Amino acid sequence: MKSQKNTTFQLILSFYFCIYFCLGTIPANIDTLMTDFNDLAQFGIGIVLVSALITSTISMLVFGYFSEYLSEKFTRKKLFLATNLLWIIPYGFIGFAPTYTIFLLFIIIGATGNGAFLPIGFSIIGDLYEPEQRGVKFGSMMVGQFLGNGVGIILGGVLGWRISFAIGSILGILTLFRFMYFSTKPLRKERHVNSSEKNRYKISYNDIRELVKTKTVVGILLFVFCSGIATSVISYWAIFHLSLRLGSKSSAILLYTIAGVGALLGAVMGGMLGDILSKRSKEGRIYVSIIGVILGASLLLLFYSYPFILFGMFGYFFVFFSTGNQFALCVDVVSPNLKSTVNGLNGIMINLGGIVGNTLISSLIHGNIGMISISITVVLSIWLAGSVFWILPYFYYKKEKVAQEAVVKIPIINIVV
């Protein structure tokens, strides 16, 4: 049973890798796409990215709300397989897209599928593992995201976007068949040993309204929105920007990929430091996050102005310190049934930030590609300025954590009495 459970997780991780493998193909081929589609200019790329993010966000909300109903009707395993087909098939057809319009259509359909991944896939992980194991598993999903994006950038740059999308789709199909035959059906875990109520993964208006009352969550989500503006723009436009500065696309891909390794190490190290310091001080995770963002964003501003590899590596290393601590902080201050809603909102805020960021950069570079350097500086400055929202967790986290701990203990006390 344990082996089958781990196999299920590895297959979910493989799906995540494949999604970001395909998405990593786009930034490595922005110049090629503009050449292949004569009717496509810089603003056209922006439309592709913004359309995909809007569709993905809507899909995330829809499946976040209706996934429980659909799961009861069709089982979550079948629902997960069906939603993964929604990105596998269109991404496979992208390689044959003869025009920009058809390319955009397939991107939008695919975004419907990968938007459903977060509420459904992460809820399966939540039910496969106990609470003390989920942090490691969700962190491992970040590794799959970084690796998929990195490999997609490298192979996409070497093989071209048509072949790269085809490879991503084929890998997705292979994973789909393995998931169909070798995965287990996760069972809903109870929230407490003294409660018969099950975990809920539905994103509802009432849940969001309740979360807005928690200042720690509000501060972190506002910061995530600012980081989403920057990370979305950088993930798609950084290679194009570096190519113009270095005069070589291959050098830009190599430099960006090596610097990006710092993000992976930073996410892991930031979580470890947060774990250690939180034992000494309740604000330990907050200190790590604030210092990391300020140092990291400042170094990245230097890196994209003066492409020196150490600026990039250390910039990405520090700026992702907060990744391993954000969810841990939110979980401490919300009721157990809202933990998954927080996770879903995190993805939604990143997407909303991406929509704003890509709309902004598309407007700035439209008709003047030289504005891309200023655009990168603007979004990184927004990321740096977003660190101010950590003031809310700094002042409210301690008392909101104590209040939540008191609420959780009430049912246990009643049973003892």
Protein Blocks (a to p, Z undefined) as FASTA:
>chain_A
ZZmmmmmmmmmmmmmmmmmmmmmmmmmmmmmmmmmmmmbcfklmmmmmmmmmmmmmmmmm
mmmmmmmmmmmmnopklmmmmmmmmmmmmmmmmmmombfklmmmmmmmmmmmmmmmmmmm
mmmmmmmpcfklmmmmmmmmmmmmmmmmmmmmmmmmmnopklmmmmmmmmmmmmmmmmmm
mmccdddddfbfkbcbdcdfbdcfklmmmmmmpmklmmmmmmmmmmmmmmmmmmmmmmmm
mmmmnopaklmmmmmmmmmmmmmmmmmmmmmmmmmmmmmpmklmmmmmmmmmmmmmmmmm
mmmmmccfklmmmmmmmmmmmmmmmmmmmmmmpcfklmmmmmmmmmmmmmmmmmmmmmmm
mmmmgopaklmmmmmmmmmmmmmmmmmmmmmmmmmmmmmmmmmmmmmmmmmmmmmZZ
